[in-house]
């Protein structure tokens, strides 16, 4: 290794992390919007040998999304058990990990191992689609918090030192789909959606992990991640989309402030988003989508409903851009008018590399990931690795269909964007796509 590069690497490791307003600190970025804070756009075209700043193998599989904190990229994975569907091994060997990478090079800065609380879900069936590292970490720019279901919530500083842990229940999902809702932060409150574990919402003190509040609300069939909705200067609501309803809660104590009819059915896979005070939610099984003004008190169905339409979203969470909502369902990009819910267009996107498609070949398996936006470009990866870039304008305009050859892992995690860099995680590798 050249001396200058070696010394630069030492400086990167030794220097304190300086968080930026353009960082991607949680699942789907700023308030779960899927929109990069910076207007700087990643490239429209890439390949294994084009516009890949760096890529590297991961030590184990996982489906959590990467987050970007200053000069660091952080994500989770697991090792020891459940690495092969046919021969999962012994569950006693399972280990959970939080890994921190150098944002410029992809080199490992630190890798912390977390002992799981056993027994865990047996690896197989639908659970093998998700595994043991599905929750995306969250950071306040000074610390990072990760969640591993029944194995608890864990806090680390940005040098990898563990600060505290907190258990939120020892239950398992009766459907054997696993646990997926990610952590979010409201001021000093770390909010944990522990559906399969205890049917509860928790508010933890982010500094020491002590419990501020707990609400036993059920949460059966919910896999999405909450968002925050600022009603006015003195009020912010915690918003959850659960089967049949949408809730607005007080993030300081977990108490219900308002509720409205949501997406009918026994499951809610996607997450809500909020734009200019309006909450949008959609899901695939019922084929429904709803828009409700946030705020209010008690039952707000009559006073706050904006529209309700039939739009099928499957698992993908929508993204909003200049008055329109975009999401992907079964490989089709959907665009609707956010004010009325009326359809603008539907267009099929690329299917991805042949190796991934032949290996899986599952119907409807293309859209676990959700689209993200930087500038006026939408970026989306299906499970087979097809990376589509669409220019967002009055009409559908596909800029490029890209693949990363040689990676037969699942592209299920939603990418992260920060300062023109696109971070894409598969079950095998992670890529930094940039010019």
Rosetta blueprint (number, residue, H / E / L):
1 X L
2 X L
3 X H
4 X H
5 X H
6 X H
7 X H
8 X H
9 X H
10 X H
11 X H
12 X H
13 X H
14 X H
15 X L
16 X L
17 X L
18 X L
19 X L
20 X L
21 X L
22 X L
23 X L
24 X E
25 X L
26 X L
27 X L
28 X L
29 X L
30 X H
31 X H
32 X H
33 X L
34 X L
35 X E
36 X L
37 X L
38 X L
39 X L
40 X L
41 X L
42 X L
43 X L
44 X L
45 X L
46 X L
47 X E
48 X L
49 X L
50 X E
51 X L
52 X E
53 X E
54 X E
55 X E
56 X E
57 X E
58 X L
59 X L
60 X L
61 X L
62 X L
63 X L
64 X L
65 X L
66 X L
67 X E
68 X E
69 X E
70 X L
71 X L
72 X E
73 X E
74 X E
75 X E
76 X E
77 X E
78 X E
79 X E
80 X L
81 X L
82 X L
83 X L
84 X L
85 X L
86 X L
87 X L
88 X L
89 X L
90 X L
91 X H
92 X H
93 X H
94 X L
95 X E
96 X E
97 X E
98 X E
99 X E
100 X E
101 X E
102 X E
103 X L
104 X L
105 X L
106 X L
107 X L
108 X E
109 X E
110 X E
111 X E
112 X E
113 X E
114 X E
115 X E
116 X L
117 X L
118 X L
119 X L
120 X L
121 X L
122 X L
123 X L
124 X L
125 X H
126 X H
127 X H
128 X H
129 X H
130 X L
131 X L
132 X L
133 X L
134 X L
135 X L
136 X L
137 X L
138 X E
139 X E
140 X L
141 X L
142 X L
143 X E
144 X E
145 X E
146 X E
147 X E
148 X L
149 X H
150 X H
151 X H
152 X L
153 X E
154 X E
155 X E
156 X E
157 X E
158 X L
159 X L
160 X L
161 X L
162 X E
163 X E
164 X E
165 X E
166 X E
167 X L
168 X L
169 X L
170 X L
171 X L
172 X L
173 X L
174 X L
175 X L
176 X L
177 X L
178 X L
179 X L
180 X L
181 X L
182 X L
183 X L
184 X E
185 X E
186 X E
187 X L
188 X L
189 X E
190 X E
191 X E
192 X E
193 X E
194 X E
195 X H
196 X H
197 X H
198 X H
199 X L
200 X E
201 X E
202 X E
203 X E
204 X E
205 X E
206 X L
207 X L
208 X L
209 X L
210 X L
211 X E
212 X E
213 X E
214 X E
215 X E
216 X E
217 X L
218 X L
219 X L
220 X L
221 X L
222 X E
223 X L
224 X L
225 X L
226 X L
227 X E
228 X E
229 X E
230 X E
231 X E
232 X E
233 X L
234 X L
235 X E
236 X E
237 X E
238 X E
239 X E
240 X E
241 X E
242 X E
243 X E
244 X L
245 X E
246 X E
247 X E
248 X E
249 X E
250 X E
251 X L
252 X L
253 X L
254 X L
255 X L
256 X E
257 X E
258 X E
259 X E
260 X E
261 X E
262 X L
263 X E
264 X L
265 X L
266 X L
267 X L
268 X E
269 X L
270 X L
271 X L
272 X L
273 X E
274 X E
275 X E
276 X L
277 X L
278 X E
279 X E
280 X E
281 X E
282 X E
283 X L
284 X L
285 X L
286 X L
287 X L
288 X E
289 X E
290 X E
291 X E
292 X E
293 X E
294 X L
295 X L
296 X L
297 X L
298 X E
299 X E
300 X L
301 X H
302 X H
303 X H
304 X H
305 X E
306 X E
307 X E
308 X E
309 X E
310 X E
311 X L
312 X L
313 X L
314 X L
315 X L
316 X L
317 X L
318 X L
319 X E
320 X E
321 X E
322 X L
323 X L
324 X E
325 X E
326 X E
327 X E
328 X E
329 X E
330 X L
331 X L
332 X E
333 X E
334 X E
335 X E
336 X E
337 X E
338 X L
339 X L
340 X L
341 X L
342 X L
343 X E
344 X E
345 X E
346 X E
347 X E
348 X E
349 X L
350 X L
351 X L
352 X L
353 X L
354 X H
355 X H
356 X H
357 X H
358 X H
359 X H
360 X H
361 X L
362 X L
363 X L
364 X L
365 X L
366 X L
367 X L
368 X L
369 X L
370 X L
371 X L
372 X E
373 X E
374 X E
375 X L
376 X L
377 X E
378 X E
379 X E
380 X E
381 X E
382 X L
383 X L
384 X L
385 X L
386 X L
387 X E
388 X E
389 X E
390 X E
391 X E
392 X L
393 X L
394 X L
395 X L
396 X L
397 X E
398 X E
399 X E
400 X E
401 X E
402 X E
403 X L
404 X L
405 X L
406 X L
407 X L
408 X L
409 X L
410 X L
411 X L
412 X L
413 X L
414 X L
415 X L
416 X E
417 X E
418 X E
419 X L
420 X L
421 X E
422 X E
423 X E
424 X E
425 X E
426 X L
427 X L
428 X L
429 X E
430 X E
431 X E
432 X E
433 X E
434 X L
435 X L
